[in-house]
């Protein structure tokens, strides 16, 4: 049995591949889907082919200013999308919920509010960390950097995608759109 979020490894073409389960299986012979660490490649196979592992995903030095922040409770609202992604998310600092973020999908900016445990200084500190993050990533002109950080932290970071890989992929997509 494999559960979503478990670390596993398996052999393929004479090499060991490490990954994270993105779709588990409740039976030993059922199908499970694994995303390879540091890659967007996904593997779907019988759960019995994946061995549970305890490897460590290395910290991304480019994320130093944001290392104590995390995103949880991300929820997307596709029925509300008009000009942008409609979503809500919770931002934690040292595992303490401090900020609630939402975007109504009408093309406006993200909206931020403090959680019951959050303080004004938490919001100020978070935005200072985000500003350092976007400059350190050499994307100081990034529009809505919090939105980009949330996307990376929630969707890519758990799978070992570095910030450089994230930004390279964004630039590749932008070039395709503008060509």
Backbone bond lengths (Angstrom), bond angles and torsions (degrees), N, CA, C in turn:
res aa  C-N    CA-C-N  psi(-1)  N-CA   C-N-CA  omega(-1)  CA-C   N-CA-C  phi
1 X - - - 1.445 - - 1.528 108.83 -
2 X 1.325 117.49 130.84 1.458 122.95 177.82 1.519 109.37 -120.81
3 X 1.326 115.10 139.53 1.462 120.81 179.92 1.520 110.14 -112.94
4 X 1.322 115.31 148.63 1.455 121.52 176.96 1.521 108.93 -54.40
5 X 1.342 115.55 134.44 1.456 121.07 178.32 1.518 114.89 95.19
6 X 1.342 117.87 -13.48 1.469 119.77 179.35 1.523 110.44 -70.41
7 X 1.330 115.39 147.11 1.458 121.51 175.03 1.520 107.72 -88.45
8 X 1.331 115.77 135.33 1.461 120.99 179.35 1.521 109.53 -139.31
9 X 1.322 115.12 167.71 1.451 120.29 171.37 1.521 108.59 -143.17
10 X 1.329 115.34 158.26 1.454 120.89 -179.28 1.520 108.87 -159.27
11 X 1.305 116.17 165.01 1.461 121.58 179.58 1.518 110.23 -98.96
12 X 1.332 114.06 141.40 1.459 120.40 174.74 1.526 108.02 -152.53
13 X 1.304 116.37 124.76 1.471 122.54 179.34 1.526 111.36 49.34
14 X 1.318 116.49 50.79 1.460 123.61 175.84 1.534 114.95 63.89
15 X 1.319 117.07 22.81 1.456 118.70 172.93 1.525 109.38 -135.46
16 X 1.327 115.39 153.47 1.463 121.44 178.91 1.519 108.06 -90.10
17 X 1.314 116.30 127.53 1.463 122.05 178.77 1.515 108.12 -111.38
18 X 1.333 115.31 130.64 1.461 121.76 176.92 1.516 108.06 -104.11
19 X 1.338 115.91 143.05 1.447 118.67 -178.60 1.518 113.00 -159.04
20 X 1.316 114.84 178.62 1.458 123.54 179.39 1.530 107.53 -119.76
21 X 1.322 116.03 134.34 1.467 120.77 178.47 1.523 108.48 -69.74
22 X 1.335 116.59 124.41 1.463 119.96 176.52 1.528 111.66 -106.15
23 X 1.333 116.02 -19.28 1.458 121.10 172.29 1.521 106.78 -143.27
24 X 1.326 114.85 113.44 1.457 120.13 -174.97 1.517 113.45 -82.83
25 X 1.314 114.14 -176.62 1.454 121.98 178.56 1.521 108.15 -138.57
26 X 1.297 116.17 135.84 1.471 119.83 -179.17 1.534 111.90 -85.36
27 X 1.338 116.35 -7.20 1.467 119.44 177.99 1.524 109.58 -125.55
28 X 1.304 115.69 158.80 1.450 122.37 -179.26 1.528 111.99 -63.81
29 X 1.335 116.76 -34.99 1.470 120.64 -177.43 1.534 113.31 -96.84
30 X 1.337 117.50 -4.89 1.460 120.54 179.71 1.524 111.96 -70.20
31 X 1.324 116.93 163.88 1.457 121.60 -179.19 1.527 111.29 -79.92
32 X 1.315 115.81 140.46 1.458 122.85 175.03 1.526 107.45 -130.34
33 X 1.327 116.46 151.53 1.461 121.37 178.31 1.522 108.41 -117.28
34 X 1.331 115.21 132.96 1.456 122.19 -176.49 1.524 108.71 -126.65
35 X 1.358 116.42 135.73 1.465 120.94 173.77 1.517 107.93 -99.66
36 X 1.329 115.27 127.81 1.453 121.51 -179.92 1.528 110.38 -65.82
37 X 1.326 116.83 137.96 1.459 122.16 179.58 1.526 109.83 -62.91
38 X 1.322 116.33 133.33 1.459 122.06 177.79 1.510 113.99 73.81
39 X 1.322 116.97 16.49 1.454 121.04 -175.08 1.521 109.37 -147.66
40 X 1.309 116.74 163.15 1.458 120.51 173.07 1.524 111.04 -96.31
41 X 1.340 116.52 3.37 1.459 121.02 -179.85 1.519 110.97 -68.64
42 X 1.327 115.24 136.28 1.460 121.03 177.83 1.521 109.02 -121.23
43 X 1.327 114.85 145.08 1.446 122.48 -179.10 1.519 108.35 -123.69
44 X 1.307 117.06 131.28 1.460 121.71 177.88 1.528 107.15 -120.27
45 X 1.339 115.95 123.82 1.469 120.53 -178.22 1.519 108.84 -160.15
46 X 1.302 115.21 174.14 1.458 121.08 176.48 1.529 109.07 -60.30
47 X 1.321 116.93 136.10 1.465 122.01 -177.84 1.528 112.21 -55.00
48 X 1.314 117.94 -28.48 1.474 120.54 -177.50 1.524 111.97 -68.08
49 X 1.330 119.40 -14.80 1.466 122.02 -179.98 1.529 112.94 -83.91
50 X 1.333 117.22 -12.91 1.457 121.49 -178.91 1.524 109.90 -101.47
51 X 1.330 116.93 131.43 1.466 121.66 177.57 1.530 108.79 -100.98
52 X 1.308 116.92 129.43 1.464 120.88 177.90 1.523 107.99 -63.59
53 X 1.324 116.24 137.87 1.454 121.74 -174.60 1.531 109.73 -133.79
54 X 1.325 116.74 168.34 1.463 120.35 178.10 1.526 111.13 -128.68
55 X 1.341 118.11 30.58 1.451 121.17 179.58 1.529 109.81 -61.74
56 X 1.319 116.05 157.85 1.462 121.89 179.92 1.523 108.59 -104.44
57 X 1.316 115.78 134.49 1.462 120.38 173.46 1.520 106.01 -85.71
58 X 1.326 116.50 121.57 1.461 119.85 -175.29 1.525 111.17 -68.68
59 X 1.334 114.17 148.02 1.461 120.51 177.66 1.514 109.39 -67.82
60 X 1.309 115.57 147.01 1.453 121.96 177.99 1.529 107.55 -92.64
61 X 1.342 118.56 114.29 1.466 119.62 -177.15 1.522 113.45 -60.23
62 X 1.329 117.83 -26.35 1.466 120.95 179.02 1.529 111.79 -68.63
63 X 1.321 116.42 -14.89 1.471 120.27 -178.20 1.532 112.01 -100.35
64 X 1.312 117.49 16.56 1.461 121.86 -173.50 1.528 113.08 -51.82
65 X 1.314 118.50 -45.79 1.472 120.66 -176.34 1.523 112.32 -66.70
66 X 1.328 117.09 -22.64 1.470 120.95 -174.97 1.521 112.52 -107.94
67 X 1.337 118.12 8.18 1.464 120.35 -171.56 1.526 113.95 -62.88
68 X 1.314 118.35 -24.83 1.463 120.38 179.89 1.522 113.14 -94.52
69 X 1.333 115.71 3.54 1.467 121.19 177.26 1.523 109.05 -104.88
70 X 1.312 116.13 150.14 1.463 120.11 175.90 1.525 109.52 -149.67
71 X 1.322 114.31 158.29 1.466 121.71 178.45 1.517 108.14 -108.36
72 X 1.307 115.46 132.65 1.465 121.13 175.13 1.523 107.47 -137.01
73 X 1.292 115.75 163.26 1.461 120.22 174.85 1.514 114.37 63.60
74 X 1.335 117.17 30.02 1.471 119.87 177.27 1.518 108.50 -66.91
75 X 1.318 116.30 130.60 1.461 120.43 177.58 1.521 108.21 -138.82
76 X 1.314 114.97 128.21 1.456 120.82 179.86 1.521 108.91 -101.31
77 X 1.341 115.67 147.29 1.464 122.04 -179.61 1.532 108.92 -122.83
78 X 1.350 117.28 80.09 1.471 120.21 -174.89 1.525 113.61 -60.05
79 X 1.317 117.20 -29.88 1.468 119.65 -179.09 1.529 111.71 -67.72
80 X 1.327 117.73 -15.83 1.463 121.56 -179.40 1.527 113.04 -99.10
81 X 1.345 117.95 -8.73 1.471 120.82 -178.49 1.525 109.89 -58.53
82 X 1.313 115.76 129.69 1.467 121.20 171.04 1.518 107.31 -128.91
83 X 1.332 116.64 -69.15 1.456 121.03 -178.75 1.520 113.47 -108.19
84 X 1.316 117.04 -10.76 1.467 120.81 -179.23 1.524 108.95 -158.17
85 X 1.323 116.08 178.98 1.469 121.84 -179.48 1.528 109.43 -73.43
86 X 1.326 116.79 124.84 1.466 121.86 173.49 1.519 107.45 -89.83
87 X 1.338 116.30 124.76 1.457 119.15 -177.88 1.523 110.95 -158.32
88 X 1.316 114.19 168.71 1.460 121.43 168.79 1.521 107.13 -136.98
89 X 1.311 116.29 152.33 1.467 121.26 -179.46 1.522 109.04 -155.00
90 X 1.316 114.41 161.33 1.467 121.33 177.82 1.518 107.99 -118.89
91 X 1.327 115.83 133.63 1.460 120.57 179.21 1.524 108.69 -109.23
92 X 1.323 113.82 128.99 1.455 121.69 -178.61 1.524 109.87 -111.74
93 X 1.312 116.16 146.76 1.458 122.32 172.68 1.521 106.85 -125.50
94 X 1.316 116.63 121.20 1.472 121.47 -173.65 1.533 110.71 50.08
95 X 1.326 115.68 44.99 1.478 123.65 178.37 1.528 114.30 63.73
96 X 1.315 117.39 18.79 1.469 121.89 176.37 1.532 107.70 -112.00
97 X 1.327 116.93 123.77 1.469 121.14 178.78 1.521 109.18 -65.42
98 X 1.344 115.82 120.94 1.463 118.82 -178.57 1.529 113.54 -122.31
99 X 1.343 117.66 -30.77 1.466 119.93 -173.36 1.520 110.36 -135.62
100 X 1.327 115.45 139.24 1.465 122.69 172.63 1.524 107.06 -109.06
101 X 1.319 116.57 132.88 1.461 121.81 -178.62 1.520 108.32 -121.71
102 X 1.333 115.77 141.71 1.467 118.99 173.73 1.520 110.10 -149.21
103 X 1.306 114.57 154.57 1.455 122.04 174.43 1.516 106.16 -139.52
104 X 1.338 116.53 129.48 1.463 119.69 -175.31 1.528 113.75 -85.02
105 X 1.338 117.68 0.16 1.456 120.79 174.72 1.516 114.97 78.95
106 X 1.340 117.43 11.38 1.466 120.76 -179.47 1.516 113.48 -97.97
107 X 1.334 116.82 15.03 1.458 120.15 177.42 1.519 113.63 94.65
108 X 1.309 118.30 -5.29 1.465 120.86 178.38 1.513 111.43 -82.87
109 X 1.319 114.88 176.68 1.468 121.16 -179.81 1.521 111.28 -75.88
110 X 1.322 115.18 165.96 1.453 120.96 174.08 1.524 109.03 -63.56
111 X 1.319 115.77 150.06 1.464 121.86 176.41 1.526 107.89 -112.13
112 X 1.321 115.83 137.27 1.465 121.73 -176.80 1.520 110.04 -120.10
113 X 1.309 115.77 139.02 1.462 120.36 172.68 1.518 107.96 -141.49
114 X 1.316 114.73 151.79 1.462 119.45 179.41 1.517 109.54 -78.27
115 X 1.318 115.76 143.86 1.460 119.89 172.53 1.531 107.54 -75.73
116 X 1.307 116.78 176.43 1.468 119.90 178.30 1.530 110.89 -61.42
117 X 1.335 116.97 -29.17 1.469 120.78 -179.45 1.532 112.72 -90.66
118 X 1.317 116.72 -14.09 1.462 120.97 -176.62 1.516 112.71 -77.15
119 X 1.337 114.61 151.45 1.465 121.72 178.10 1.520 108.16 -123.79
120 X 1.325 116.80 162.35 1.464 121.13 179.92 1.528 111.29 -56.14
121 X 1.351 116.47 -37.63 1.470 119.68 179.62 1.526 111.00 -63.17
122 X 1.347 116.66 -32.47 1.469 120.43 179.18 1.519 110.55 -62.06
123 X 1.336 116.19 -42.36 1.465 121.12 179.51 1.529 109.88 -65.67
124 X 1.327 116.72 -45.02 1.466 122.11 178.49 1.532 109.96 -60.67
125 X 1.330 117.67 -47.75 1.466 121.49 -179.89 1.521 111.41 -62.49
126 X 1.334 116.89 -39.09 1.463 121.19 179.89 1.527 110.17 -62.99
127 X 1.329 117.65 -46.43 1.465 119.96 -178.98 1.526 111.89 -68.40
128 X 1.325 118.28 -32.46 1.465 120.30 174.22 1.529 109.96 -64.87
129 X 1.341 116.92 -42.21 1.466 121.03 178.70 1.531 110.68 -64.75
130 X 1.332 117.05 -41.22 1.478 121.09 178.07 1.523 110.42 -62.65
131 X 1.339 117.17 -42.28 1.471 119.49 179.40 1.516 111.32 -63.23
132 X 1.331 118.19 -41.06 1.456 121.09 176.35 1.520 109.57 -63.84
133 X 1.338 116.78 -41.39 1.463 122.84 -179.03 1.523 111.00 -58.75
134 X 1.347 117.24 -49.20 1.473 118.75 -176.57 1.527 111.65 -68.82
135 X 1.331 117.44 -33.10 1.465 120.01 177.29 1.526 109.67 -71.54
136 X 1.326 117.68 -44.45 1.461 122.09 178.83 1.528 111.36 -60.67
137 X 1.324 116.30 -32.73 1.477 120.88 178.95 1.520 111.55 -83.37
138 X 1.329 116.26 3.62 1.474 122.27 -178.82 1.523 112.21 59.99
139 X 1.311 114.94 37.54 1.467 121.45 176.93 1.523 108.79 -132.48
140 X 1.349 115.22 50.40 1.455 119.70 -175.43 1.531 113.56 -65.90
141 X 1.315 117.92 -18.27 1.466 120.48 178.64 1.525 112.93 -96.71
142 X 1.309 116.42 12.25 1.453 121.25 -179.23 1.520 111.39 -61.43
143 X 1.323 115.92 129.26 1.459 121.63 175.53 1.522 108.32 -78.53
144 X 1.305 117.43 131.07 1.463 124.29 179.98 1.533 112.20 52.06
145 X 1.332 116.65 66.33 1.466 119.32 -178.11 1.527 113.46 -63.05
146 X 1.328 118.47 -29.64 1.470 119.36 179.21 1.517 109.54 -62.47
147 X 1.321 116.16 -41.91 1.457 121.49 179.06 1.527 110.20 -58.41
148 X 1.328 117.08 -43.45 1.469 122.10 179.62 1.525 110.50 -67.02
149 X 1.343 116.41 -43.21 1.460 119.28 179.80 1.523 110.68 -63.64
150 X 1.339 118.06 -43.22 1.470 121.37 178.45 1.523 109.80 -58.94
151 X 1.327 116.27 -46.43 1.466 120.64 179.65 1.532 110.75 -58.24
152 X 1.342 116.69 -48.06 1.464 120.13 -179.51 1.527 110.93 -65.62
153 X 1.330 117.64 -48.49 1.468 121.32 -175.24 1.523 112.02 -62.41
154 X 1.319 116.78 -39.70 1.464 119.91 -175.88 1.526 113.07 -84.10
155 X 1.340 116.67 -42.03 1.460 119.86 -172.60 1.532 114.99 -96.28
156 X 1.323 118.28 -31.16 1.464 120.58 -172.27 1.525 114.61 -110.25
157 X 1.305 117.75 -44.54 1.467 121.50 -176.51 1.531 112.80 -53.80
158 X 1.345 119.42 -42.11 1.471 118.11 -179.87 1.528 113.91 -61.13
159 X 1.330 117.16 -16.99 1.463 121.39 -178.62 1.526 112.01 -106.83
160 X 1.337 116.26 18.19 1.453 120.29 175.33 1.519 114.61 74.51
161 X 1.322 117.52 15.57 1.467 120.27 176.62 1.525 107.40 -77.32
162 X 1.328 117.09 121.39 1.460 120.39 -179.79 1.520 109.89 -76.83
163 X 1.326 114.80 164.99 1.467 118.97 176.58 1.526 110.99 -61.87
164 X 1.326 117.21 -37.89 1.464 119.58 178.15 1.524 110.40 -60.83
165 X 1.328 117.27 -44.87 1.464 119.97 178.06 1.532 110.50 -62.22
166 X 1.329 116.57 -41.31 1.466 121.28 179.34 1.524 110.25 -60.14
167 X 1.361 116.95 -50.93 1.466 120.11 -177.97 1.521 111.56 -67.20
168 X 1.334 117.25 -38.34 1.468 119.62 177.28 1.522 110.40 -59.58
169 X 1.343 116.67 -42.52 1.468 120.42 179.16 1.527 110.36 -64.71
170 X 1.337 118.13 -41.85 1.467 121.74 178.10 1.527 110.82 -60.39
171 X 1.339 116.09 -44.41 1.463 120.22 -179.80 1.521 111.29 -65.39
172 X 1.321 116.81 -38.47 1.467 121.37 177.79 1.539 110.53 -62.10
173 X 1.312 116.45 -44.29 1.467 121.36 178.55 1.510 110.29 -63.48
174 X 1.341 117.11 -43.92 1.467 121.73 -179.90 1.529 110.41 -61.40
175 X 1.337 116.90 -42.96 1.471 120.43 179.68 1.533 110.68 -62.33
176 X 1.330 116.93 -41.13 1.471 120.33 179.64 1.523 110.85 -63.90
177 X 1.314 115.84 -39.40 1.467 120.12 -178.72 1.520 111.40 -68.94
178 X 1.333 116.96 -37.07 1.474 120.79 -174.08 1.525 114.22 -91.98
179 X 1.323 117.62 -5.08 1.474 119.28 179.73 1.504 111.44 -76.75
